[in-house]
């Protein structure tokens, strides 16, 4: 049988960490656990080799390489100077998560944004050390704008008096370009997550998901009929959920919180789609999107937001940075995710101030417990919003 591309995650106890093809780091710096090496490798494997690896006790996960796509905004527009001038500051999203009321500002916290890259010259990122790494075969610049927008929501500085960034005193951010015009792959994301962990990120933000229909089409284009192509894709989907779960478990051991977008495939009230990987992985915080209700006083679930989420955040009409020094308004669970990542940075700073370090379980517990349904319209199902809209720490 012809070989196919797989990504393999293995870990083993070591006295000291060793570097391999992908990434390998010791977990001792933060967790206090015995040293563990985790290795991510991409390889062309036959069916027999896959079965042999599955019996290897040091292999945590093995999954076929699947395409990863941007969780694209359902609506976007670059704002004119007049439109920007008409906006009130802070933006509605900042107020909704109460970041403008919080005394915390993200000081001492490192956040990783795994997306389409960033425009490092944008004035919103003045004073921030941007450690960039390109995992694609394209240029370093953010040609799509999505990553710049997400980063702006997490730690962007005010532009012309408009506040749209949550954790504005973050001084170091890890920017992994994992998606280009042709998307990316689950192997690329695994590499990038490992890189972010090894660079001591506290929080990883990802607004991306597995392209299941694209993978089915690829298999059909390779000569398979629709039925076996769908079956093979489902098995790959399941295996990649397991892969991302294992990655998130390793991140937990390093006290790193992974936050990911639930996806925009729902069309409420006609139908709702469950959260997609990597957000579907256990230990990954999945984020749904909210918008302002018609009466303006309450918040409602965005019609596109997928279900079975852990928590929700503003995701409609979100203004943030855009390449070329511009600002843009976008909507999607992609926009809700950096709101949660930014608020998580505020909670992480609180942990550092009170306990001298960030630990995974207390950070996760406080972040999820901050959620409230008080500002939401009545009748919203719990699996659409999880714990409710995320809230910044006030004391």
C-alpha positions as CSV (number, residue, x, y, z in Angstrom):
1,X,0.0,0.0,0.0
2,X,1.3,3.4,-0.9
3,X,2.6,5.6,1.9
4,X,0.6,8.6,3.2
5,X,1.6,11.6,5.2
6,X,1.1,11.4,9.0
7,X,2.0,13.4,12.0
8,X,3.3,11.5,15.0
9,X,3.4,12.8,18.6
10,X,5.5,10.9,21.0
11,X,6.9,11.6,24.5
12,X,9.3,9.9,26.8
13,X,10.9,10.6,30.2
14,X,14.4,12.0,29.9
15,X,17.1,13.4,32.1
16,X,17.6,16.3,29.7
17,X,15.5,17.5,26.7
18,X,16.7,16.5,23.3
19,X,15.9,18.2,20.0
20,X,14.5,16.2,17.1
21,X,12.8,17.0,13.7
22,X,10.0,19.0,15.2
23,X,10.2,20.2,18.8
24,X,11.1,18.8,22.1
25,X,11.1,20.5,25.4
26,X,11.4,19.7,29.1
27,X,8.3,20.3,31.2
28,X,10.2,21.0,34.4
29,X,10.5,24.8,34.3
30,X,6.9,25.4,35.3
31,X,5.1,22.1,36.1
32,X,7.7,20.7,38.5
33,X,7.1,17.2,36.9
34,X,9.9,14.9,35.9
35,X,11.5,15.8,32.6
36,X,9.4,14.8,29.5
37,X,10.4,15.1,25.9
38,X,7.7,15.6,23.3
39,X,8.5,15.1,19.6
40,X,6.4,15.9,16.6
41,X,7.5,14.3,13.4
42,X,6.0,14.3,9.9
43,X,6.5,11.2,7.8
44,X,5.3,9.1,4.9
45,X,4.0,5.9,6.5
46,X,2.5,2.7,5.1
47,X,-0.5,1.0,6.8
48,X,1.8,-1.5,8.5
49,X,4.1,1.3,9.8
50,X,1.1,3.1,11.2
51,X,-0.1,0.0,13.0
52,X,3.4,-0.6,14.4
53,X,3.5,2.9,15.8
54,X,0.1,2.6,17.4
55,X,1.5,-0.3,19.4
56,X,4.5,1.8,20.5
57,X,3.9,2.9,24.1
58,X,5.9,6.1,23.6
59,X,3.6,7.3,20.8
60,X,0.8,9.5,22.2
61,X,-1.0,10.2,18.9
62,X,-0.7,9.5,15.3
63,X,-2.9,11.2,12.7
64,X,-3.1,11.8,9.0
65,X,-2.1,15.3,7.9
66,X,-5.3,17.2,7.3
67,X,-5.8,20.6,5.8
68,X,-6.4,23.5,8.2
69,X,-8.2,26.6,7.1
70,X,-8.8,30.0,8.4
71,X,-12.1,30.4,10.3
72,X,-12.9,33.2,7.9
73,X,-15.0,36.2,9.1
74,X,-18.6,36.1,7.9
75,X,-18.4,39.9,7.3
76,X,-15.6,42.3,7.0
77,X,-15.0,46.0,6.0
78,X,-12.0,48.3,6.2
79,X,-13.0,51.5,8.0
80,X,-12.7,55.0,6.6
81,X,-11.4,57.8,8.8
82,X,-14.9,59.2,9.1
83,X,-16.2,55.8,10.3
84,X,-13.4,55.5,12.8
85,X,-14.0,59.0,14.1
86,X,-17.7,58.1,14.7
87,X,-16.9,55.2,17.0
88,X,-17.1,55.6,20.8
89,X,-14.1,54.4,22.8
90,X,-13.6,51.8,24.1
91,X,-15.3,49.6,21.6
92,X,-18.4,47.6,22.6
93,X,-16.4,44.4,22.9
94,X,-13.9,45.9,25.3
95,X,-16.8,47.2,27.4
96,X,-18.7,43.9,27.2
97,X,-15.9,41.9,28.8
98,X,-15.2,44.7,31.3
99,X,-11.6,45.1,30.3
100,X,-11.9,48.9,30.5
101,X,-12.9,48.5,34.2
102,X,-10.1,46.1,35.1
103,X,-6.9,47.3,36.9
104,X,-5.0,44.5,35.1
105,X,-3.3,45.2,31.7
106,X,-1.4,42.0,30.8
107,X,1.9,43.0,32.3
108,X,4.4,40.1,32.5
109,X,2.2,37.8,30.3
110,X,3.3,36.2,27.0
111,X,0.6,35.4,24.4
112,X,1.0,33.4,21.2
113,X,-1.1,34.1,18.2
114,X,-1.1,31.3,15.6
115,X,-2.7,32.7,12.6
116,X,-1.9,34.5,9.3
117,X,1.0,36.5,10.7
118,X,1.0,40.2,11.6
119,X,1.8,43.6,10.2
120,X,4.6,44.4,12.7
121,X,4.7,48.1,11.6
122,X,1.2,48.8,12.6
123,X,1.1,51.5,15.2
124,X,-1.2,49.3,17.4
125,X,1.8,47.1,18.1
126,X,4.3,49.9,19.1
127,X,6.4,48.9,22.1
128,X,5.6,45.1,21.8
129,X,8.4,42.7,21.2
130,X,7.1,40.5,18.4
131,X,8.8,37.1,18.1
132,X,7.8,36.0,14.7
133,X,8.1,32.6,13.0
134,X,6.8,31.6,9.6
135,X,5.6,28.0,9.3
136,X,4.3,28.5,5.7
137,X,6.0,28.5,2.4
138,X,4.8,32.1,1.8
139,X,6.3,35.4,2.7
140,X,6.4,36.6,6.3
141,X,3.9,39.4,5.9
142,X,0.2,39.1,6.8
143,X,-1.3,39.3,3.4
144,X,-4.8,38.3,4.6
145,X,-5.1,40.6,7.6
146,X,-6.8,38.1,9.9
147,X,-3.8,37.6,12.2
148,X,-3.2,41.3,12.5
149,X,-6.8,41.8,13.5
150,X,-6.8,39.1,16.1
151,X,-3.5,40.3,17.7
152,X,-4.9,43.8,17.8
153,X,-7.9,42.6,19.9
154,X,-5.5,40.9,22.4
155,X,-2.9,43.6,22.9
156,X,-3.4,46.5,20.4
157,X,-2.6,50.0,21.5
158,X,-5.1,52.9,21.0
159,X,-5.4,54.4,17.6
160,X,-6.6,58.0,17.4
161,X,-8.1,57.6,20.8
162,X,-9.9,54.4,20.0
163,X,-9.3,51.5,22.4
164,X,-9.9,48.1,21.0
165,X,-7.1,46.1,22.7
166,X,-7.6,44.2,25.9
167,X,-4.2,43.5,27.5
168,X,-2.4,46.6,26.4
169,X,0.7,46.2,28.5
170,X,1.8,42.8,27.1
171,X,5.4,43.4,26.1
172,X,6.1,40.1,24.3
173,X,4.0,38.3,21.8
174,X,4.7,35.1,19.8
175,X,3.4,35.4,16.3
176,X,3.3,32.1,14.3
177,X,2.3,32.4,10.7
178,X,0.6,29.0,10.2
179,X,-1.9,30.0,7.5
180,X,-1.4,31.5,4.1
181,X,-3.6,31.9,1.0
182,X,-3.7,28.2,0.6
183,X,-4.4,27.4,4.2
184,X,-2.2,25.1,6.3
185,X,-2.1,21.7,7.8
186,X,-2.6,19.9,11.1
187,X,1.1,19.1,11.1
188,X,2.0,22.8,10.8
189,X,-0.3,23.6,13.7
190,X,1.3,20.9,15.8
191,X,4.8,22.3,15.1
192,X,3.6,25.9,15.9
193,X,2.0,24.8,19.2
194,X,5.2,23.1,20.2
195,X,7.2,26.2,19.3
196,X,4.9,28.5,21.3
197,X,5.2,26.2,24.4
198,X,9.0,26.0,24.1
199,X,9.1,29.9,23.9
200,X,7.2,30.0,27.3
201,X,3.9,31.3,26.1
202,X,1.2,31.5,28.9
203,X,-1.7,31.5,26.4
204,X,-2.1,30.3,22.8
205,X,-4.8,31.8,20.6
206,X,-5.9,30.0,17.5
207,X,-8.7,31.1,15.1
208,X,-8.5,28.2,12.7
209,X,-10.1,24.8,12.1
210,X,-9.8,21.5,10.1
211,X,-11.1,21.7,6.6
212,X,-13.2,18.5,6.6
213,X,-15.0,19.1,3.2
214,X,-11.6,20.1,1.6
215,X,-10.1,16.8,2.8
216,X,-13.0,14.8,1.4
217,X,-12.6,16.6,-1.9
218,X,-8.9,15.9,-2.0
219,X,-9.5,12.1,-1.4
220,X,-12.1,12.1,-4.2
221,X,-9.7,13.9,-6.5
222,X,-7.2,11.1,-5.7
223,X,-9.6,8.6,-7.2
224,X,-11.7,7.5,-4.3
225,X,-15.5,7.4,-4.4
226,X,-17.5,9.6,-2.1
227,X,-18.4,6.9,0.4
228,X,-14.8,5.7,1.2
229,X,-13.5,9.2,0.9
230,X,-15.9,10.4,3.6
231,X,-15.2,7.4,5.8
232,X,-11.4,7.9,5.6
233,X,-11.8,11.6,6.3
234,X,-13.9,10.9,9.4
235,X,-11.2,8.6,10.7
236,X,-8.6,11.3,10.0
237,X,-10.9,13.8,11.7
238,X,-11.2,11.6,14.8
239,X,-7.4,11.0,14.9
240,X,-6.7,14.7,14.7
241,X,-9.0,15.5,17.5
242,X,-7.0,13.0,19.5
243,X,-3.8,14.7,18.4
244,X,-4.9,18.1,19.4
245,X,-6.2,16.7,22.7
246,X,-2.7,15.3,23.4
247,X,-1.0,18.5,22.5
248,X,-3.3,20.4,24.8
249,X,-2.6,17.9,27.6
250,X,1.1,18.6,27.1
251,X,0.5,22.3,27.1
252,X,-1.4,21.9,30.4
253,X,1.7,20.2,31.9
254,X,3.6,23.3,30.9
255,X,0.9,25.5,32.4
256,X,0.0,26.8,28.9
257,X,-3.7,27.5,28.1
258,X,-4.9,26.9,24.5
259,X,-7.9,28.9,23.3
260,X,-9.5,28.2,19.9
261,X,-12.5,29.4,17.8
262,X,-15.6,27.1,17.7
263,X,-16.2,27.8,14.0
264,X,-18.8,29.7,11.9
265,X,-20.7,26.9,10.1
266,X,-24.0,27.2,12.0
267,X,-27.0,29.0,10.5
268,X,-29.3,29.7,13.4
269,X,-32.2,29.1,13.8
270,X,-32.2,26.6,10.9
271,X,-29.4,24.5,12.2
272,X,-26.4,24.4,14.6
273,X,-23.0,22.7,14.0
274,X,-20.8,21.4,16.8
275,X,-17.5,22.9,17.5
276,X,-14.7,21.9,15.1
277,X,-11.1,20.8,15.8
278,X,-8.8,22.0,17.2
279,X,-11.3,23.6,19.5
280,X,-13.0,20.3,19.8
281,X,-10.0,18.8,21.6
282,X,-10.2,18.1,25.3
283,X,-8.3,20.7,27.3
284,X,-8.8,23.3,24.5
285,X,-11.0,26.2,25.5
286,X,-13.6,26.6,22.7
287,X,-15.1,30.0,22.1
288,X,-18.5,31.0,20.7
289,X,-19.5,34.4,19.4
290,X,-22.0,37.0,20.7
291,X,-23.4,40.1,19.1
292,X,-25.5,43.0,20.3
293,X,-29.2,42.1,20.3
294,X,-31.7,44.2,18.4
295,X,-32.8,46.2,21.4
296,X,-29.1,47.1,22.1
297,X,-29.3,46.3,25.8
298,X,-28.6,42.6,25.7
299,X,-26.3,40.2,23.9
300,X,-27.4,37.3,21.7
301,X,-25.6,34.3,20.1
302,X,-24.3,35.1,16.6
303,X,-26.3,33.2,14.0
304,X,-23.1,31.7,12.6
305,X,-21.6,30.6,15.9
306,X,-21.1,26.8,16.4
307,X,-22.4,25.1,19.5
308,X,-21.0,23.0,22.4
309,X,-18.6,25.8,23.4
310,X,-16.9,26.4,26.8
311,X,-17.3,30.2,26.9
312,X,-18.4,33.1,24.7
313,X,-17.2,36.6,23.8
314,X,-18.0,39.5,21.4
315,X,-17.8,38.4,17.8
316,X,-19.9,40.7,15.7
317,X,-18.8,44.1,14.5
318,X,-15.4,43.9,16.1
319,X,-13.0,46.7,15.3
320,X,-9.3,46.1,15.4
321,X,-6.0,46.5,13.5
322,X,-5.6,45.9,9.8
323,X,-2.4,45.7,7.7
324,X,-1.2,49.1,6.4
325,X,-2.0,51.0,9.6
326,X,-5.7,50.6,9.1
327,X,-8.6,49.5,11.2
328,X,-11.3,47.0,10.1
329,X,-14.6,45.7,11.4
330,X,-14.9,41.9,11.2
331,X,-17.3,39.2,12.7
332,X,-16.9,35.6,13.5
333,X,-15.8,33.2,16.3
334,X,-12.3,34.2,15.1
335,X,-13.0,37.6,16.6
336,X,-14.4,36.2,19.8
337,X,-11.4,34.0,20.4
338,X,-8.8,36.9,20.9
339,X,-11.3,38.5,23.3
340,X,-11.0,35.4,25.5
341,X,-7.2,35.2,25.0
342,X,-6.9,38.9,26.0
343,X,-9.0,38.4,29.1
344,X,-7.1,35.2,29.9
345,X,-3.9,37.4,29.9
346,X,-5.5,39.7,32.5
347,X,-6.3,36.7,34.7
348,X,-2.8,35.3,34.2
349,X,-1.3,38.6,35.3
350,X,-3.5,38.4,38.5
351,X,-2.1,34.9,39.1
352,X,1.4,36.1,38.7
353,X,0.9,39.0,41.1
354,X,-0.8,36.9,43.8
355,X,1.1,33.6,43.5
356,X,4.3,34.5,41.6
357,X,3.5,32.2,38.6
358,X,0.8,31.0,36.3
359,X,-0.6,27.5,36.9
360,X,-3.0,25.9,34.4
361,X,-5.9,24.8,36.5
362,X,-6.3,28.0,38.6
363,X,-6.1,30.1,35.4
364,X,-8.6,27.9,33.5
365,X,-11.0,27.8,36.5
366,X,-11.0,31.5,37.0
367,X,-11.4,32.2,33.3
368,X,-14.4,29.9,32.9
369,X,-15.9,30.9,36.2
370,X,-15.8,34.6,35.1
371,X,-18.4,33.8,32.5
372,X,-21.8,35.3,33.1
373,X,-25.2,35.0,31.4
374,X,-26.6,38.2,33.0
375,X,-26.1,40.4,29.9
376,X,-27.5,37.8,27.5
377,X,-31.1,37.6,26.2
378,X,-33.3,35.0,27.9
379,X,-33.7,31.5,26.5
380,X,-30.1,31.0,25.2
381,X,-29.1,27.3,25.4
382,X,-26.1,26.6,27.6
383,X,-24.2,24.8,24.9
384,X,-24.3,27.9,22.7
385,X,-22.5,30.1,25.2
386,X,-20.9,27.7,27.7
387,X,-20.4,29.6,31.0
388,X,-21.5,32.8,29.3
389,X,-19.6,35.9,28.3
390,X,-16.1,36.0,29.6
391,X,-15.3,38.8,32.1
392,X,-12.0,40.5,33.1
393,X,-10.9,40.4,36.7
394,X,-11.8,43.6,38.6
395,X,-10.0,43.0,41.9
